[in-house]
């Protein structure tokens, strides 16, 4: 429940404060959001399987965001930023849908 609560609070604070993202960081924001969502959906799966660990969640959350941002940064430096961004989004999307499918199977027994 903590990951969902954190997500809701974060979205609410973002909507109220409407922070401006510096232009230099704008290419990394979508990747960071998807990486964070991957960690949250993984945490929801772990909660459903009764194996949630808050330390694992925090490390997963931070490391997903940092690694994804680093891969996009590296792609920008090599001149292939959009291709690596797409690759990161595909991989994280697959993980999100796999975790969502596991949650669905557990909840609906289907």
N, C-alpha and C positions, 0 to 999 in steps of 0.2 A: 504494500500500500504506500510505502514511503516513496518509491520511484514515481508513482502516479501523482501523488500529492506534490512532489517536487516539480514535476512537469506542469501541472496546473498552476502552481504558484509562479513558476518561471514565465509561463505564457501570459498570465495576468499582469505581472510586473512589466513585461515587455510591451503589452498593449497600453498600459497606463503611462509609462515613462516615454515610450516611443524613442528609444535610443537611436542615434545615427551611427552607422557603421562606417569607419574610414574607407575611402576608396581603395586603398592598398589591401584591405582585408576582405573586401566584398567577394572575391572569387572563392574564398575559403569558408564563408558562412554557410552556404547550402551543404557542403560536404560535412562540416562540423555538426550541423543539425541532424543529418541522416546518421552520422556516426553515433551521436547521442541517443537518437531514437533506437538504434540497434541495441545499445546497452540497456535502455529502458525496457524494450520488449523482451530481451534476454532475462532481465530481472523479473519481469512478470511471469515468464515461464518457470523460472527458478522458484518463485513464490508458490506457483501452482503445484510444483513437484516437491514442495516442502524442503528445499535445499538452498534457500536464499541466504547469502552471507553479505552483510553490508560492506565489508572490506573488499570483497571480490567485485561488488557492484561499483564502488567508487574507483577502484583501479581499472576496471573495464571501461567505465565511462570516460575517465581522463585519458587512458591510453588509446582508446578508439579515436577520440577527437584529435589527439596529438599526432598519431600515426597517419590518419587520413589527411590532416592538414599538411604534414611533412611530405607525403606522397604527391599531393597537388603542388606544393611549393617546388619540389624537385622537378616535377613535370614542367612547371613554368620556367625554371632555370634551363631545362633542356630544350625548351621550345615545343613541347608536346603536352602542355597543361590540360587542354580540353580532352585529349585521349585518356590521360591518366585519371582525370576527374570522372569521366564516363566509366572507366574500369572500377574505380573505387565505389561509385554509386551502384553499379551492377552487383559487385560482391556484397556490399552492405544490404542492398535490396534483397538479394537471395537469402541472406542470414535473417533479415526481418521476417520475410515470408515463411521461412522454415520454422522460426520460433512461433509465429502466429498460427501456423498449421498445427504445431504441437499443442499449443494452448487450446485451439479449437477441438482437436481430438480429445483432449483431457476433459474439456467442459461438456461437449456434446456427445462424447463417446462414439464419434464417427470419423 
